[in-house]
Amino acid sequence: MITNSIDGFEGVDKLFLMEFSMPPDVNNSAQKDMPAIWLLNANIPRTAQYHSCSCWKTGCGEFDIVETLHSGSTYMKSTLHTNTPGGDSDFVVRPTTEMMK
C-alpha cells in the first residue's frame, strides 16, 4: 500500500503509470504544438527557480518524460536535465490518434 505524506510517497519503491495521447494542436496556440510531460524537482516551484536560475547547472534538475522538440513533430524523446545530463537521441512516434501507456 502506498500512502502519501507531506514529504512525498513513503517507502523505497515507486511506480508512476500514465496513459496519454498528444494530438496535434489545431488552434496553433502559443505553445506551437509542442506537448510534453515532465517532472521538476520540488525546489523549483517552491523557490521560483525555474525562472530565476539554471536548474540544469545547479543539479536540481528536470526530467522530460516525453517531449516534442519542434512544432508539429510526430516524434518525441526523453531527457534528464541536470548538471550531469542523461538520455539519448532515440525518438519514438508521438501518439497523435491513440493512447500510449
Sequence and secondary structure as in RCSB ss.txt:
>XXXX:A:sequence
MITNSIDGFEGVDKLFLMEFSMPPDVNNSAQKDMPAIWLLNANIPRTAQYHSCSCWKTGCGEFDIVETLHSGSTY
MKSTLHTNTPGGDSDFVVRPTTEMMK
>XXXX:A:secstr
   EETTEE SS       B     TT  TT S  EEEEE THHHHHTHHHHS HHHHS  EEEEEE SSTT SE
EEEEEESSS EE S  EE  SSS B 
